[in-house]
Amino acid sequence: MQDQEHSRPGRRRVVAVNLLGVVHGSRATVEVMRPRGSGHILNVGSLASWVPVPGETIYAATNAPLRRYPVAGTAGTGRGGREGTR
C-alpha cells in the first residue's frame, strides 16, 4: 500500500474503491430496497479508520467516512441510521 501513498493513480484508485465504491453501492442498494419498504445495508470498514498505520494515510482516510456515511446517507430517505430506508 505504501507505493500507492505516493502515486497519484494509486491514491485515486484507493479513493474510488474504498470510498466511492461504498457510496455508489449503498445508493444502488437503497433503490432496490425502496419499493420493498425496508432493508439493511452493512458497510464494513477497516480498523485503520480508528487507528491509522504509518504509510497508509490515504487508506485510513477513505475508511474513516464509512463510520458516518450510513447515518448521513439515509438522512434523505426519511429514516436514519439503523432504523430503515423508507
C-alpha positions in Angstrom: 0.0 0.0 0.0 2.9 2.4 0.7 3.7 2.8 -3.0 0.0 4.0 -3.5 0.6 6.7 -1.0 2.9 8.5 -3.3 1.4 7.7 -6.7 -1.4 9.8 -7.9 -3.2 7.0 -9.8 -2.7 4.8 -6.7 -4.4 7.4 -4.5 -7.2 7.8 -6.9 -7.8 4.1 -7.0 -7.9 3.8 -3.2 -10.4 6.6 -3.0 -12.5 5.1 -5.9 -12.6 1.6 -4.4 -12.8 2.3 -0.6 -15.0 5.4 -0.5 -16.8 5.8 -3.8 -17.5 2.1 -4.1 -19.4 2.1 -0.8 -21.2 5.3 -1.7 -22.4 4.0 -5.2 -23.1 0.5 -3.9 -25.2 1.8 -1.0 -27.2 4.2 -3.2 -27.9 1.4 -5.7 -29.0 -0.9 -2.8 -31.3 1.8 -1.4 -33.0 2.0 -4.8 -33.7 -1.8 -4.8 -34.9 -1.7 -1.1 -37.2 1.4 -1.5 -40.0 -0.5 -3.4 -39.9 -3.2 -0.7 -40.2 -0.6 2.1 -37.4 -2.0 4.1 -33.9 -3.5 4.1 -30.5 -3.4 5.6 -27.1 -2.3 4.4 -24.0 -3.3 6.2 -20.8 -1.4 5.2 -17.6 -2.8 6.6 -14.6 -0.6 7.1 -11.1 -1.1 8.4 -9.7 -0.7 11.9 -7.4 1.8 10.1 -10.2 4.3 10.3 -9.7 4.4 14.0 -6.0 3.7 14.4 -4.2 4.7 11.2 -1.0 2.9 10.3 2.0 5.0 9.2 2.4 4.9 5.4 -1.3 4.2 4.9 -2.8 7.7 5.3 -5.0 7.5 2.2 -6.3 4.1 3.1 -7.2 5.3 6.6 -8.7 8.5 5.3 -11.0 6.6 2.9 -12.2 4.2 5.7 -12.9 6.9 8.3 -16.0 8.3 6.5 -17.6 4.8 6.4 -18.3 5.2 10.1 -20.7 8.1 9.4 -21.8 7.6 5.8 -24.6 5.1 6.6 -26.2 7.5 9.1 -25.8 10.6 6.9 -26.6 8.7 3.7 -30.0 7.6 5.0 -31.0 11.1 6.2 -32.7 11.8 2.9 -34.7 8.5 2.9 -37.0 9.6 5.8 -35.3 7.4 8.4 -31.8 7.4 9.7 -29.1 5.1 10.8 -30.2 1.7 11.9 -33.9 2.4 11.6 -34.5 1.7 7.9 -34.8 3.1 4.4 -38.4 4.4 3.9 
